[in-house]
Amino acid sequence: MCFSPEASFAGGLLISGIGLATVRKIHRPSQLVFASIPLFFGIQQITEGLLWLTLPYSEYLLIQKVTTYLFLGMAEVVWPIMIPLSVLFMEKHPQKKKLLRVFLVIGMVLSAYYSFCLIFFQVQPQIMNYHIRYTTDFPEIFAIPAFLLYLVATLPPLFISSIPRTLSLGILLALSCLVTGLFFTQYLTSVWCFFAALISIVIFWIINAADKAYKLHNYG
């Protein structure tokens, strides 16, 4: 989490617990990736907590490197694929499935780009003003286009989906991105992941409602 190691561990454990409860609520295999998102964020926040603890000490350089690349790998490589893929798996409407595949391809291309950058360019995390800033030397010419593609891959699928309540999730994520961009520009990756982690609790509400509807339809 973006404010302190204590907040990272507490939030990460809480969100991971909710993630496990969410996974236990699924009644179809197609829901598994979507239900795993809170657990994904919980692990990511715990990873950043470890980075918080080790950053002030040069003797923990290896742990710093591992946790930095784990955090950014989850944020920039996994997330652009996970969102469109999870919604695509659950979607039943044929036309919407076709459109969601387009967003999945965009996410895959972006994921490949960030994978390349993480392998061949430098990343330097720093604790600044109670946040972690990830300074990189990724190609500046692609920075804004990549970020726009990131938004395209991760937000529209939630607005397009016919799954009940995913629209609420999409609106919350979009608003959190706007707030982060306006007030925490230098710490965008860390802070938006923090907001997204908290918002991912909404997924329990979505899966729980689907589970109740399923039981009512089949056993009511």
N, C-alpha and C positions, 0 to 999 in steps of 0.2 A: 504494500500500500504506500501511498506517496507522502505520508506525514511522519512516520516513525516506525522503527522495527516492531515495537509493541503493537501498534495498530495493524501492521502487516500480518503478524502472526495471529492476533485475535480475530481479525477479519477473515483471514485465510482459513482458519479452522472453522469459524462459524459458517462461512459460505460453502466450504467442503462438506460440512455436515448436512446442510440443506441440499447440496448436490447429491449426496448419497440417498437422502430421503426422496428426492425427485426421481432418481433412477429406479427406485423401488416402486414407484407409482406407474411405471409404463406398463401397457398391456399389449403393445405391438413392437416388434423389433425395429420398425421404421422410426420409432420415437427415441431410440437410444442415443443417437448423436446429439439431438436437441436437448434431451434431458441431462446429458453429461456436461453441458456448458457451465452451470454453476460450479461443478466439481473442477472443471478445467480452470476457471478463474480462481478458485480457492487455492489450488496448487500453485498457480502463477503468483498469487500474492505472498504465499509462504516463501517462494523462491526469492522474491524481491526483499522479503524480510531478512533472509540470509545475506543478501547483498548489502543491506543496510549495516548489518553487524560487522561485516568483514572489510568494508570500504576504508575505514580509517587505518587499517593495519596492512602494511606492505607484505608481511610474511604470509598473508592469506591470498596472495595474488591468484593462485590457481582456482580457489573457490570463487573469487570475484569474477574471473573469466567465465567459469562454468555457469554461474547463476545469471550473469549478464546475458550470455547467449541463450540460455534457457528462457529467460523472460522475454527477450526480443524475438526469439524464434516462435514462441507461443503467440506473441502480439502481432508479428508481421508476416509470419509464414503460415501458421496454423489457422489463425482467426479468419483471414480472407477466404479460406476454403470451407471452414467449419460452418459458418453461418449459411451460405447458399446451399451447401450440401445437406445440412440438417433439415432445412425447410423443404428442399426438393424431395427428400426421403418421405416426408409426411404428406406432401401435397398429392391430392387425388385428381384435381382438375387438369385434363390433358393440355389445354392451351397454356395454362400457368406453368405446368411442368416444363414445357418447351422454353418459355421465357426464363425460368429459373436456371435452366442449363446454360443459358448465355451468361448469366451472372456468375455461375460456377466456373466457366471458362475464364472469365475476367479475373476471378479470384485466383485461379491456378497460375495464370500468367504473372500476376502480381506477386504471388508466393514465390515463383521461380526467380523473379527479379530480386526480391529481398533476400532470398537464399544466396544468390550470387554475391550481393553486397556484403552480407554477413561473413561470407567466406573470404572475400578478396579485399575488403576495406576495413578500416579500424573503427572500433567503438570504445568510447571512454566514458564510463559512468562517473558522476560527481554528485556529492551531497551539497545542495545549494538552497538556502532559505526554506529548510524543512521539506525539501523535495529531492528526488533523484532526477538529475538531468542526464540524458544519454546523448553525448556529443559524438557525431559520426563524420566521416569524410566521404559519405556516399556522394555520387555525382549530383551536383547542385542543379544541373539542367533538368534532371528527372524528378526532383523533389516534389514540386507541386503537382505535376501530372500523376505521379505515383500516389500521392495522398488523395487526389480526386478519385482515382481508380479504386483506392481503398474504400472510400465512402460509397462508391457505386456498387462494389462487391458485397458490402456488409449491411447497408441500410435498406435499399429497395426490396430485397427479397422478403423482408418482414412486412413491408407495406403491400406487396403483391399477394402474399400467401392468403389462402382461403381458410387457414386454420384459425379458429376463434382466438381472439386476444393477442395474436402476434402483432397486430397493428399497435396496440398499447406499448409493447416492447420496443417496436421500431421508433415510436414517437419519443419515448424516454431516452433511448440511445442517441437519437438525433439532437435532442435538447442538451444532453450531457456533452456531446461533442461541441455544440455551439458555445456552451458555457466555458468549457475547457479551452477552446480556441481563443475566446475573448479575454479570459482572465489568467490562464496558465499556459500561455503560448510556448514558453521555453521548456515546459515540462509536460508537453502534450501526451507523449506515450505513456508515461507513468500515471498521470492524473486521470486521463480518459479510461485507462484500464481499471483504475480504482472505481470510478463511477460505474463503468460497465459491470464490474464485479458485483457491486451492490444491486444494480438494476437486474442482474441475472437471476436474482431471487424471484422475480416475476415469473420465471419459467416454471417454478414449482406451482404457482397459481394456474398456469396454462395447462400443465400436465395433469394436475390434480382435478381440474374441471373436466378435462377429457376423460380421465379415469372414471369420474362419477357418471358422466354421460354414457360411457361404455357399459358400466354395471347396471345403470337404469334401463338401458336398451335391451341388455341380454338377460338380466335377472329380475328386472322390475315387474 
